[in-house]
C-alpha cells in the first residue's frame, strides 16, 4: 500500500497546542525538582552561604542541565509525531462523519500503518459499507415498485 503523506503540520491545533504546553510544563516542573529544589533544601539545612552552595551545585550539575536542554527538542518532536498519529485519524473520521451526516457520499477511511484509531476507522468503514448496501437495496426496491405500477 502506498504511503499516505501528511498534508498539514497540525492535525488538530487546539489539542496539539494544549498537550505541547503540558509537555513544557512537565519539563519545567521536573527541571525545578531536579535542579532548583536541591539548592533550596541544602540552603535551608546547611550554614553554607547560598551563593557558594548554588555555585557548587551548578558546577556539579551543569552536565545534566545541559543534557536536559538538548533532550527537550527531541521530546517535542516525538510528542508532535505521537499526537499527529492520534489527532490526524480522529480529524479524518470526524470529517467523514460530517460528510455522511450531510447525505453526501463518503469514501472509506485509510490510515497510515503507524496511526492510532485503526479499529475506529475500520468500524466507520463497515458502517459506511452497510449504509451504502441499504441505500442500494432501497433503490432496487423502488425501481421494482415502479416497474410493477
N, C-alpha and C positions, 0 to 999 in steps of 0.2 A: 504494500500500500504506500502511495507517495506521501512524503512528509508534509503535513499541514503547517504552513508558516504563520507566525504571529503577524497580525496587521496593526495592532495597537500596542503602545508601550504599556498602558494600564488597561486592564480588563474592566475593573470597577474602581474608579479613582477614590471614592469615599472609603471603601473597605481597605484598599491598599494604603491609603494615607493614614487611616486610623491605626492599622496594625504596624505601619512603619514608625509612627510616633511611639507606640508602645515598645517597640524594639529599642528605640533610642532611650526611652525612659528606663527600661530594664537594664540597659548597658550602663547608664549613668548611676543608677542605684547600686549596681554591682561594683562599679568603679569606686563609688563613695565607700561602700562597705569594705572593700579590699584595701584601699589606699588611704583614705582620709580618716576613717574611724580608728584605725590602729594608732595614728598620730595623736588623735584627741584622747584616746584611752591612756596611752603612755604619758601624755602631758599631765593628765589628772592623777595618775598613780605614781609618778616619779617626781623628783625635785629638779630634774634637768630642765633648763630653760626651753621654751617652745621652739625658738629659732634653731637651737642646736639639735634638738630632737628631730625637728622636721628635716633639717639638712641631712642628718644621719640616715633617716628613713628613706629620703629621696635617693640618697646615694645607694642604699640597699635595694630599692625597688624601681630604679629607673628602667631596667630592662623589662620587667613585667609591664610597667606602664607603657613603654614604647610598643611592646607587642600587642597590648590591648588596643592601641590606636591603629596599628597595622591590620589587626584582625577585623575591626569594625566594617570596613568596606566589603570584605569577604562575606561577613554575616548579612550585610544589607543586600548584596547581590543574591545570595542564597535565599533570603527572605522574599525578595522580589520574584524570583523564579517559582518558589513554592506557592506563593499567593496567586500567581498567574495561573498555575495548574488547578487552582480551586475556582477562582473568580471568573476565569475565561469560560469554562464549561457552564457554570451557573448562569452567566450572562447569555450565552448562546441558547441554553434551554429556555430561559425566560423570554427571549425574543421569539423563539419558535412557539411558545405557548401563547404569546400575544397575537402572533400571526394566525394561529389556529383559532383563537377566540374571535378573530375578525372574519372568520369563514373564508380564509384565503388558503391556497394550497401550501403545504409545508413539506420540505424535503427532509429526509432522515438526517439526524444529527450524527456527525462523525467527529470524534475527539481524537487528539493525539494519544499515542500509546501511553505516555507518561502522565497524562491528565487524570485528575480525580473525577469522581461522579460518573464513571463509566456505566454503573448499574442504573443510575437515574436516566442517562441518555438512552440506554437500551430499553428501559421501561417506556420512555416517551416514544421511541420509535415503534414499539409494539402497540401502544395506544394509537398512534398516528396510522399505522397499518390497519388496525381494527376499524377505525373510523372511515378510512378510505373504502374498505370492504363493505361496510354498512351502507355507505353512500352509493356504491356500485349496485348493491342488491336493491336498494330503494329505487334507483333509476331504472333497473331492469324490470322491477315490478310495475312502475309507472308506464313503461313502454308496453308491457304485456297488457295492461289495463286499457291503454289507448288503442291497441290493435283489436281488442275484444269489443270495443264500443263501436 
